[in-house]
Amino acid sequence: MSVRDRRIAELAAGGLSHKQIAQQLDISPRTAGAHLYRVFPKLGITSRAALRDALKAFDEVTNGA
C-alpha cells in the first residue's frame, strides 16, 4: 500500500467523504475514490466501516507486532 493510499484510507476511516479527502489532499474526489477502490481488496474489506480495524490489523502484520 502506497503512502498516498494509506493517507486516503486513514481520512476515510475518520469519516471524511471523497470530496472532503480530495479538498485536504488537493486531488479530485474521483482520484480519492480510485485509491480507496484499490485499498479495499488489499485490506480484505468491502466497506468504509471496516477501514479502521483493517488498517490496525494491516499495521500489526506489516510491523510484526
Gaussian input, Z-matrix of N, CA and C with variables (Angstrom, degrees):
# hf/3-21g

backbone

0 1
 N
 C     1     B1
 C     2     B2     1     A1
 N     3     B3     2     A2     1     D1
 C     4     B4     3     A3     2     D2
 C     5     B5     4     A4     3     D3
 N     6     B6     5     A5     4     D4
 C     7     B7     6     A6     5     D5
 C     8     B8     7     A7     6     D6
 N     9     B9     8     A8     7     D7
 C    10    B10     9     A9     8     D8
 C    11    B11    10    A10     9     D9
 N    12    B12    11    A11    10    D10
 C    13    B13    12    A12    11    D11
 C    14    B14    13    A13    12    D12
 N    15    B15    14    A14    13    D13
 C    16    B16    15    A15    14    D14
 C    17    B17    16    A16    15    D15
 N    18    B18    17    A17    16    D16
 C    19    B19    18    A18    17    D17
 C    20    B20    19    A19    18    D18
 N    21    B21    20    A20    19    D19
 C    22    B22    21    A21    20    D20
 C    23    B23    22    A22    21    D21
 N    24    B24    23    A23    22    D22
 C    25    B25    24    A24    23    D23
 C    26    B26    25    A25    24    D24
 N    27    B27    26    A26    25    D25
 C    28    B28    27    A27    26    D26
 C    29    B29    28    A28    27    D27
 N    30    B30    29    A29    28    D28
 C    31    B31    30    A30    29    D29
 C    32    B32    31    A31    30    D30
 N    33    B33    32    A32    31    D31
 C    34    B34    33    A33    32    D32
 C    35    B35    34    A34    33    D33
 N    36    B36    35    A35    34    D34
 C    37    B37    36    A36    35    D35
 C    38    B38    37    A37    36    D36
 N    39    B39    38    A38    37    D37
 C    40    B40    39    A39    38    D38
 C    41    B41    40    A40    39    D39
 N    42    B42    41    A41    40    D40
 C    43    B43    42    A42    41    D41
 C    44    B44    43    A43    42    D42
 N    45    B45    44    A44    43    D43
 C    46    B46    45    A45    44    D44
 C    47    B47    46    A46    45    D45
 N    48    B48    47    A47    46    D46
 C    49    B49    48    A48    47    D47
 C    50    B50    49    A49    48    D48
 N    51    B51    50    A50    49    D49
 C    52    B52    51    A51    50    D50
 C    53    B53    52    A52    51    D51
 N    54    B54    53    A53    52    D52
 C    55    B55    54    A54    53    D53
 C    56    B56    55    A55    54    D54
 N    57    B57    56    A56    55    D55
 C    58    B58    57    A57    56    D56
 C    59    B59    58    A58    57    D57
 N    60    B60    59    A59    58    D58
 C    61    B61    60    A60    59    D59
 C    62    B62    61    A61    60    D60
 N    63    B63    62    A62    61    D61
 C    64    B64    63    A63    62    D62
 C    65    B65    64    A64    63    D63
 N    66    B66    65    A65    64    D64
 C    67    B67    66    A66    65    D65
 C    68    B68    67    A67    66    D66
 N    69    B69    68    A68    67    D67
 C    70    B70    69    A69    68    D68
 C    71    B71    70    A70    69    D69
 N    72    B72    71    A71    70    D70
 C    73    B73    72    A72    71    D71
 C    74    B74    73    A73    72    D72
 N    75    B75    74    A74    73    D73
 C    76    B76    75    A75    74    D74
 C    77    B77    76    A76    75    D75
 N    78    B78    77    A77    76    D76
 C    79    B79    78    A78    77    D77
 C    80    B80    79    A79    78    D78
 N    81    B81    80    A80    79    D79
 C    82    B82    81    A81    80    D80
 C    83    B83    82    A82    81    D81
 N    84    B84    83    A83    82    D82
 C    85    B85    84    A84    83    D83
 C    86    B86    85    A85    84    D84
 N    87    B87    86    A86    85    D85
 C    88    B88    87    A87    86    D86
 C    89    B89    88    A88    87    D87
 N    90    B90    89    A89    88    D88
 C    91    B91    90    A90    89    D89
 C    92    B92    91    A91    90    D90
 N    93    B93    92    A92    91    D91
 C    94    B94    93    A93    92    D92
 C    95    B95    94    A94    93    D93
 N    96    B96    95    A95    94    D94
 C    97    B97    96    A96    95    D95
 C    98    B98    97    A97    96    D96
 N    99    B99    98    A98    97    D97
 C   100   B100    99    A99    98    D98
 C   101   B101   100   A100    99    D99
 N   102   B102   101   A101   100   D100
 C   103   B103   102   A102   101   D101
 C   104   B104   103   A103   102   D102
 N   105   B105   104   A104   103   D103
 C   106   B106   105   A105   104   D104
 C   107   B107   106   A106   105   D105
 N   108   B108   107   A107   106   D106
 C   109   B109   108   A108   107   D107
 C   110   B110   109   A109   108   D108
 N   111   B111   110   A110   109   D109
 C   112   B112   111   A111   110   D110
 C   113   B113   112   A112   111   D111
 N   114   B114   113   A113   112   D112
 C   115   B115   114   A114   113   D113
 C   116   B116   115   A115   114   D114
 N   117   B117   116   A116   115   D115
 C   118   B118   117   A117   116   D116
 C   119   B119   118   A118   117   D117
 N   120   B120   119   A119   118   D118
 C   121   B121   120   A120   119   D119
 C   122   B122   121   A121   120   D120
 N   123   B123   122   A122   121   D121
 C   124   B124   123   A123   122   D122
 C   125   B125   124   A124   123   D123
 N   126   B126   125   A125   124   D124
 C   127   B127   126   A126   125   D125
 C   128   B128   127   A127   126   D126
 N   129   B129   128   A128   127   D127
 C   130   B130   129   A129   128   D128
 C   131   B131   130   A130   129   D129
 N   132   B132   131   A131   130   D130
 C   133   B133   132   A132   131   D131
 C   134   B134   133   A133   132   D132
 N   135   B135   134   A134   133   D133
 C   136   B136   135   A135   134   D134
 C   137   B137   136   A136   135   D135
 N   138   B138   137   A137   136   D136
 C   139   B139   138   A138   137   D137
 C   140   B140   139   A139   138   D138
 N   141   B141   140   A140   139   D139
 C   142   B142   141   A141   140   D140
 C   143   B143   142   A142   141   D141
 N   144   B144   143   A143   142   D142
 C   145   B145   144   A144   143   D143
 C   146   B146   145   A145   144   D144
 N   147   B147   146   A146   145   D145
 C   148   B148   147   A147   146   D146
 C   149   B149   148   A148   147   D147
 N   150   B150   149   A149   148   D148
 C   151   B151   150   A150   149   D149
 C   152   B152   151   A151   150   D150
 N   153   B153   152   A152   151   D151
 C   154   B154   153   A153   152   D152
 C   155   B155   154   A154   153   D153
 N   156   B156   155   A155   154   D154
 C   157   B157   156   A156   155   D155
 C   158   B158   157   A157   156   D156
 N   159   B159   158   A158   157   D157
 C   160   B160   159   A159   158   D158
 C   161   B161   160   A160   159   D159
 N   162   B162   161   A161   160   D160
 C   163   B163   162   A162   161   D161
 C   164   B164   163   A163   162   D162
 N   165   B165   164   A164   163   D163
 C   166   B166   165   A165   164   D164
 C   167   B167   166   A166   165   D165
 N   168   B168   167   A167   166   D166
 C   169   B169   168   A168   167   D167
 C   170   B170   169   A169   168   D168
 N   171   B171   170   A170   169   D169
 C   172   B172   171   A171   170   D170
 C   173   B173   172   A172   171   D171
 N   174   B174   173   A173   172   D172
 C   175   B175   174   A174   173   D173
 C   176   B176   175   A175   174   D174
 N   177   B177   176   A176   175   D175
 C   178   B178   177   A177   176   D176
 C   179   B179   178   A178   177   D177
 N   180   B180   179   A179   178   D178
 C   181   B181   180   A180   179   D179
 C   182   B182   181   A181   180   D180
 N   183   B183   182   A182   181   D181
 C   184   B184   183   A183   182   D182
 C   185   B185   184   A184   183   D183
 N   186   B186   185   A185   184   D184
 C   187   B187   186   A186   185   D185
 C   188   B188   187   A187   186   D186
 N   189   B189   188   A188   187   D187
 C   190   B190   189   A189   188   D188
 C   191   B191   190   A190   189   D189
 N   192   B192   191   A191   190   D190
 C   193   B193   192   A192   191   D191
 C   194   B194   193   A193   192   D192

   B1=1.4464
   B2=1.5332
   B3=1.3060
   B4=1.4616
   B5=1.5293
   B6=1.3121
   B7=1.4633
   B8=1.5234
   B9=1.3294
   B10=1.4706
   B11=1.5278
   B12=1.3462
   B13=1.4697
   B14=1.5270
   B15=1.3149
   B16=1.4648
   B17=1.5327
   B18=1.3099
   B19=1.4679
   B20=1.5241
   B21=1.3160
   B22=1.4652
   B23=1.5254
   B24=1.3163
   B25=1.4668
   B26=1.5284
   B27=1.3265
   B28=1.4677
   B29=1.5246
   B30=1.3264
   B31=1.4667
   B32=1.5286
   B33=1.3195
   B34=1.4618
   B35=1.5276
   B36=1.3293
   B37=1.4652
   B38=1.5211
   B39=1.3310
   B40=1.4588
   B41=1.5164
   B42=1.3216
   B43=1.4573
   B44=1.5163
   B45=1.3286
   B46=1.4575
   B47=1.5280
   B48=1.3147
   B49=1.4656
   B50=1.5281
   B51=1.3196
   B52=1.4666
   B53=1.5291
   B54=1.3201
   B55=1.4670
   B56=1.5240
   B57=1.3169
   B58=1.4568
   B59=1.5348
   B60=1.3213
   B61=1.4637
   B62=1.5270
   B63=1.3206
   B64=1.4616
   B65=1.5211
   B66=1.3186
   B67=1.4608
   B68=1.5213
   B69=1.3169
   B70=1.4692
   B71=1.5140
   B72=1.3349
   B73=1.4600
   B74=1.5243
   B75=1.3172
   B76=1.4595
   B77=1.5330
   B78=1.3345
   B79=1.4632
   B80=1.5184
   B81=1.3152
   B82=1.4604
   B83=1.5312
   B84=1.3227
   B85=1.4690
   B86=1.5263
   B87=1.3078
   B88=1.4647
   B89=1.5309
   B90=1.3198
   B91=1.4602
   B92=1.5280
   B93=1.3198
   B94=1.4630
   B95=1.5263
   B96=1.3150
   B97=1.4616
   B98=1.5186
   B99=1.3179
   B100=1.4639
   B101=1.5272
   B102=1.3213
   B103=1.4652
   B104=1.5295
   B105=1.3201
   B106=1.4636
   B107=1.5263
   B108=1.3135
   B109=1.4612
   B110=1.5336
   B111=1.3299
   B112=1.4720
   B113=1.5245
   B114=1.3275
   B115=1.4629
   B116=1.5248
   B117=1.3149
   B118=1.4637
   B119=1.5266
   B120=1.3306
   B121=1.4722
   B122=1.5318
   B123=1.3299
   B124=1.4685
   B125=1.5294
   B126=1.3243
   B127=1.4613
   B128=1.5261
   B129=1.3198
   B130=1.4632
   B131=1.5088
   B132=1.3365
   B133=1.4648
   B134=1.5214
   B135=1.3250
   B136=1.4661
   B137=1.5280
   B138=1.3408
   B139=1.4613
   B140=1.5208
   B141=1.3199
   B142=1.4673
   B143=1.5235
   B144=1.3225
   B145=1.4614
   B146=1.5246
   B147=1.3159
   B148=1.4588
   B149=1.5319
   B150=1.3200
   B151=1.4620
   B152=1.5276
   B153=1.2957
   B154=1.4712
   B155=1.5297
   B156=1.3288
   B157=1.4583
   B158=1.5240
   B159=1.3212
   B160=1.4639
   B161=1.5268
   B162=1.3209
   B163=1.4635
   B164=1.5264
   B165=1.3135
   B166=1.4571
   B167=1.5348
   B168=1.3234
   B169=1.4620
   B170=1.5254
   B171=1.3256
   B172=1.4745
   B173=1.5316
   B174=1.3067
   B175=1.4618
   B176=1.5306
   B177=1.3194
   B178=1.4537
   B179=1.5202
   B180=1.3271
   B181=1.4603
   B182=1.5247
   B183=1.3123
   B184=1.4649
   B185=1.5282
   B186=1.3274
   B187=1.4619
   B188=1.5224
   B189=1.3332
   B190=1.4487
   B191=1.5148
   B192=1.3122
   B193=1.4691
   B194=1.5042
   A1=107.63
   A2=115.74
   A3=120.30
   A4=110.55
   A5=114.98
   A6=120.91
   A7=109.65
   A8=116.44
   A9=120.44
   A10=110.37
   A11=116.97
   A12=120.65
   A13=109.96
   A14=115.11
   A15=120.92
   A16=110.73
   A17=117.46
   A18=120.97
   A19=110.89
   A20=116.29
   A21=120.23
   A22=110.28
   A23=117.19
   A24=120.94
   A25=110.64
   A26=117.19
   A27=120.60
   A28=111.59
   A29=116.34
   A30=120.02
   A31=110.76
   A32=116.95
   A33=120.47
   A34=110.32
   A35=116.93
   A36=121.00
   A37=110.71
   A38=116.06
   A39=121.39
   A40=113.64
   A41=116.06
   A42=120.05
   A43=115.79
   A44=118.02
   A45=120.17
   A46=110.98
   A47=115.48
   A48=121.68
   A49=109.59
   A50=116.16
   A51=120.42
   A52=109.77
   A53=115.70
   A54=120.36
   A55=111.24
   A56=117.55
   A57=121.33
   A58=111.48
   A59=116.63
   A60=121.41
   A61=109.15
   A62=115.77
   A63=121.45
   A64=111.07
   A65=117.34
   A66=120.78
   A67=111.42
   A68=117.28
   A69=120.78
   A70=112.37
   A71=116.88
   A72=120.80
   A73=113.60
   A74=116.37
   A75=122.20
   A76=111.86
   A77=114.63
   A78=123.02
   A79=107.29
   A80=117.56
   A81=119.29
   A82=109.79
   A83=117.06
   A84=119.48
   A85=111.75
   A86=115.92
   A87=119.92
   A88=111.26
   A89=117.20
   A90=121.58
   A91=110.24
   A92=116.81
   A93=120.42
   A94=109.82
   A95=116.78
   A96=121.15
   A97=112.45
   A98=116.41
   A99=120.54
   A100=110.85
   A101=116.58
   A102=119.78
   A103=110.30
   A104=116.83
   A105=119.62
   A106=111.04
   A107=116.99
   A108=122.04
   A109=110.40
   A110=116.56
   A111=120.70
   A112=112.29
   A113=117.34
   A114=121.39
   A115=112.53
   A116=117.35
   A117=120.52
   A118=112.57
   A119=120.52
   A120=118.94
   A121=112.85
   A122=116.95
   A123=120.30
   A124=110.75
   A125=115.91
   A126=121.02
   A127=112.33
   A128=116.82
   A129=120.64
   A130=113.75
   A131=116.36
   A132=121.23
   A133=110.26
   A134=114.86
   A135=119.81
   A136=112.68
   A137=117.49
   A138=119.17
   A139=111.39
   A140=115.11
   A141=121.03
   A142=111.22
   A143=116.50
   A144=120.46
   A145=111.73
   A146=117.34
   A147=121.48
   A148=112.80
   A149=118.12
   A150=121.75
   A151=114.25
   A152=117.46
   A153=120.07
   A154=111.57
   A155=116.72
   A156=120.39
   A157=111.58
   A158=116.98
   A159=120.87
   A160=110.91
   A161=118.01
   A162=120.81
   A163=110.62
   A164=116.75
   A165=120.67
   A166=109.93
   A167=117.08
   A168=121.38
   A169=111.00
   A170=116.45
   A171=121.52
   A172=109.70
   A173=116.96
   A174=121.48
   A175=111.21
   A176=116.42
   A177=120.26
   A178=111.68
   A179=116.52
   A180=120.82
   A181=110.76
   A182=117.47
   A183=120.53
   A184=112.76
   A185=116.92
   A186=119.90
   A187=112.86
   A188=116.53
   A189=121.12
   A190=115.13
   A191=117.09
   A192=120.26
   A193=111.82
   D1=130.05
   D2=-179.23
   D3=-74.15
   D4=165.46
   D5=177.61
   D6=-60.93
   D7=-41.87
   D8=179.87
   D9=-65.02
   D10=-43.33
   D11=177.05
   D12=-56.50
   D13=-46.19
   D14=-177.46
   D15=-62.42
   D16=-45.19
   D17=-178.38
   D18=-63.35
   D19=-43.29
   D20=179.31
   D21=-65.07
   D22=-41.18
   D23=178.13
   D24=-62.71
   D25=-41.65
   D26=178.20
   D27=-62.07
   D28=-43.50
   D29=179.15
   D30=-65.26
   D31=-41.21
   D32=178.28
   D33=-65.25
   D34=-39.42
   D35=178.00
   D36=-63.41
   D37=-28.32
   D38=177.98
   D39=-79.87
   D40=-0.60
   D41=175.02
   D42=99.80
   D43=4.25
   D44=-179.83
   D45=-76.68
   D46=146.34
   D47=176.85
   D48=-81.13
   D49=168.94
   D50=175.89
   D51=-55.15
   D52=-42.83
   D53=-178.19
   D54=-64.08
   D55=-43.58
   D56=179.86
   D57=-66.55
   D58=-40.77
   D59=176.95
   D60=-61.08
   D61=-45.75
   D62=-179.17
   D63=-59.71
   D64=-42.72
   D65=179.83
   D66=-64.50
   D67=-40.51
   D68=-179.47
   D69=-67.49
   D70=-37.47
   D71=-174.11
   D72=-101.65
   D73=3.01
   D74=179.82
   D75=56.64
   D76=49.73
   D77=174.78
   D78=-130.86
   D79=174.34
   D80=177.78
   D81=-83.65
   D82=153.70
   D83=175.86
   D84=-58.14
   D85=-33.18
   D86=178.92
   D87=-65.92
   D88=-37.68
   D89=176.87
   D90=-65.83
   D91=-41.69
   D92=177.39
   D93=-59.54
   D94=-43.96
   D95=178.60
   D96=-63.92
   D97=-38.19
   D98=179.54
   D99=-64.77
   D100=-40.11
   D101=177.21
   D102=-62.45
   D103=-44.62
   D104=179.72
   D105=-65.38
   D106=-36.26
   D107=178.16
   D108=-59.12
   D109=-36.66
   D110=178.61
   D111=-80.26
   D112=-30.26
   D113=-177.02
   D114=-74.72
   D115=-39.37
   D116=-175.87
   D117=-53.68
   D118=-50.61
   D119=179.36
   D120=-64.99
   D121=-33.23
   D122=178.51
   D123=-62.89
   D124=-33.73
   D125=-179.82
   D126=-92.71
   D127=-7.81
   D128=179.61
   D129=72.51
   D130=34.97
   D131=-179.05
   D132=-125.62
   D133=166.93
   D134=179.49
   D135=-129.20
   D136=1.88
   D137=-179.01
   D138=-144.98
   D139=157.77
   D140=177.20
   D141=-64.31
   D142=-30.53
   D143=-178.27
   D144=-59.13
   D145=-28.30
   D146=-177.33
   D147=-91.08
   D148=-3.42
   D149=-174.16
   D150=-59.55
   D151=-49.82
   D152=-175.07
   D153=-58.88
   D154=-48.64
   D155=179.82
   D156=-66.18
   D157=-37.76
   D158=179.93
   D159=-66.99
   D160=-38.96
   D161=177.44
   D162=-64.97
   D163=-39.86
   D164=178.48
   D165=-63.68
   D166=-45.84
   D167=179.07
   D168=-63.51
   D169=-39.47
   D170=178.47
   D171=-61.25
   D172=-44.33
   D173=179.20
   D174=-61.42
   D175=-41.85
   D176=-179.85
   D177=-63.51
   D178=-39.57
   D179=179.72
   D180=-71.04
   D181=-45.41
   D182=-175.90
   D183=-75.54
   D184=-25.74
   D185=-179.98
   D186=-97.47
   D187=0.22
   D188=177.33
   D189=71.41
   D190=22.29
   D191=-179.27
   D192=-84.72

